[in-house]
Amino acid sequence: MQENHYFSLKRKILASMLITPLVPFVLAAAVAYEHFSISTKADAVARMERIVEDHAGLVDTFLKERKADLGFVAEAYGYESLSDQKTLSQVFRILQKESNAFLDLGVFDQAGVHVAYHGPYELAGKLYSDSQWFNQVRKNGSYVSDIFKGFRKVPHFVIAIAQKDEDRTWVLRATIDPYLFTEVVEKVRMGKTGEAYILNQEGMFQTSRRSGGYLMELDPEAENLLTQHHGAQSCILQDKNGSEYLYVATWLPSQPWLLVARQETSDTFADLNQAGFWVLIIALVGGAMISFLAFYMSNRIIARIQQADQEKSQLNQQLVVAGRLAEIGEMSSGFAHEINNPLQIIRAESALIDTIIPDLKKRGELQESEDSRDMEDSLEQIKKQVDRCASITSAILKFARQKDLTPQTIDLCETLPEVTHMIARKAELDGVALSLQTEPPPIRVNADPAQLQQVLLNLINNAIYAMVDRHGTAGGGELKLDCNREGDKAVIRVKDNGGGISQENMEKIFTPFFSTKPVGKGTGLGLSICYGIIEKMGGNITVNSEPGVGTEFVITLPAAG
């Protein structure tokens, strides 16, 4: 029942110690990471949008520059000069020095006939009056076409300029290398997976895409990107393989083409993912530390509570024993007084008999015989036993006097025999060989004889208990008391061959309420109290023990005189 109480209490303490710090810790970490995530994602998207907008301007500038190059040539040379094949070839070489994006150059009359051409294909003399690009350039004055195949059956796009000479409208057209233009578009790189490409209004690739997407193919994500908007627009989409990409798209300022840049979200938000990883690690470590401390502290608290309960229980038990000892002390004192009275009568009567016998012998009323001698021996034995009983009751009365510490000069050579005499019978019944060795008297100390006697009795009783526990009552126990003088100190040694004291118990043997004996065993006087008594007398008490060998207590007191 008590174990369930401790377990329930431990769970409550542990729960409170876990919930109280963990909930705020987790909430703070989650809120901080959420704000950091939103901010980081917004910054990454904004940075990519700026890059795409800037690059759209560069691509548009590239197209405008090529258109301007053609316009300059048309203005500078005119239709008649450019219709000459030799002049057209020279002009093309000049344009190539300006930009190697030009693949060919051609001149068209107002009917759409290709009157002059410089390039790798046989296009001179072909009629383009029905071509979309031709009609658009005549209508708008200039035109940049989408990628188409035309007569050459190869994907390409053209830049054309229309010019009017008096009553004649003619066209100068150049083909732009789509692969070189793709390189211009792809110059923007974002991380490891970032790529850029151009779509027309139908969602067809106008530049190839590194991750898959060829010229004039339909972009699978086009329907999500081809919306009319100003500036850069971003969104997150998944491709057919399930990979998630951040898309940023913007229309070119002077051309109905959509510049698209995309990057895997794991690459775009790599810093955020790394930060999230470290936040997770820190959260796990912090949670583990909080959990460890909670378990550790709850165990410590429960252990302290258990120890306090045990000490309380032991204190209650010792108070009960102390009360019983006090009662026994009072009873023994009363018994000793009661026994002393008949002892005194017996002593007086034996003394009277001792005086009568000689008188009887003088008067001849008592003859010397074997019976008379036996009677005299019996009388002598009565005297000895009366004296022995008197010494025992005297020792009991001295032990029973419980009063404040009143030091006086005593001779240990007299006190120790009194103690061993009181305990000798108990030792004999428990199979313990008790021996006492002292130096020649006197060995004097200033001490309270009753309390010193209590300390010695407690140590002897503890030793007897340890030896009985190891050897039983059949014999084998050896208890040695030794008293000598070492300089200005008197040293008392109480040595036994019991089971010894474990190292764990050695560390707390002098702590209050500690005992290895069950309730009711020993004198009830704890070693901590013995330690305090000896310390008040100006001495100290130490212990040496080896498990399985025995224990020796050493009492050191200042010598008197």
C-alpha positions, 0 to 999 in steps of 0.5 A: 500500500505504501509503495503504491502511495510513493508510486502515485506521488512520484507520477504526480511530481514527475508529471508536474516537472515535465509539463511545467517546463516542457509545454512553454519550451515546446510552444516557444520553440514552435512559435519561434520556428513558425515565425522564422519559417514564414520570414525565411520563406518570404525572403527567399521568394522575394529574392527569387522574384527580384532575380527573375524580374532583373533577368527578364529585363536583361533578356528583353534588352538582348532582344531589343539590342538585336532589333536595334542592330537590324534597324541600324543596318536597314537605315544605313544601307537601304534596300538596294544595297542589301539586295546585293548578295555581296553587300548582304554578306559583308553586313552579316559579318559585321552583325556577327561581330556585334553578336554571334546570336545571328544565324542568317540574314535576309531581305524581302520585297513587299510581296514577300519574296526572299530577294537576298539571303546569307546563311546556311539554307537555300531560302533565296527566292522563296515566297513568305507572303502567307507567313505569320511573321511577315504579315505581323512585321508589315503591320507593326513595323517590327516583330519577334516571332515565336519558335517555329520551323518554317521552310528549314524544318528546324526550330528557330525564331526570327527578328524582322524590321519593316522599312519604307522607301518612297512607295516601297515597303521591304523587310530585313529579317535575321534568325536568332540562334535558339541555343545561344538564346537559351544560354542567355536565358539560363545565365540566371542560376539559383542554388543547385536546382534552379533553372530558367526558361521561356514560354510563349502565350500557348505554353510552348517552350521557347528555350529548352529546360535543363531538367526536361523540356524541348523547344516547341513542346508544351510545358505540363505546368503551363496552365498554372503559370499563364496568367496575366499579371504585373511583375513577378508571380510565385507559386509552389507546384509538384511535377509528375515525379512528385518533386516540389518546386517554387515557380516564379514567372514574369512577362517580358516587357516588350515581348509576349513571352513568359520568363519562368524560373523554378527551383526545388523547394528543398534547395530554395529553403535549404537554410530554413531546413537546416535551421529546422534541423538544428531547432529539432536537435535543440528541442530534442536535447532540451526535452531530453535534459528536462526529462532527465532532470525531471526523472532524476529530481522526482526520484531524489524527492521520493527518495528523500520523502521515503528517507524522511518517512523511514527516519520518522518511523525509526524515531517513533520506534526509538521513542517507544524503545526509549520509553520502555527503557526508561520504564525498565530503568525505573523498574530495575531501580525499584527492583534493586532497592527492593532486593537490597532490603532482604539482602541487608537482612540476610547479611545481618542475620548471617553476621549474627549467626557468624557471632553466635557460632563461636559463643556456642563453641565456647559454651560446648553447645556446638562440637567440632564436627564435619557437620559444623564445618559444612555449616560454616562453609555454607554460611561463608557461601551465603556471605559471598552470594549476598555480596555478589547480589549487592554488587549487581544491584549497585551496578543496576542502580548506577545504570538506572540513574539518568541525569545530565552529563556530570563529568567526574574523574573515574578510573577506567580500570574500575569502570570497565570490569563493572560493565563486563560483569553486567554483560558477562552472563548474556555473553556466555548464553550467546556463545561469546567469549568475553575478555578484558585487558587493561594496563596497570591502574589507574587510567583516569578520565573526566567522564560521566560514569553512567553515560560512559557505561551506557555507551560501552554497553551499547557497543558490546550489545551491538558486537554480540548481536553481530557475532550471534548473527554470524556464528550463532549461539553455539560458540565462535564469537570473540569479544575483546575489550582493551584499555590503555593509555597512549600519551595524554589520551585514554583509549578503549577498544571494543573488537569483535569477530562478527560479520562486519559493516558494509562500506555503504553502511560505514558512510552513515553509521553515525547518522541519526536513527540509523540501525541495521538491527530489527526493532527490539534488538540492542539497547536502543541507544543509537551510535549517533547518540554514542558519538554525541556523548563521547564528543561532549566528554572531549573525546571521539569515537571511530570505527574500523570494519571489514565485512566477514572479518569483524569490527573495532570501535575505538573510543579516545578520551582525554586522560586526567592526571 
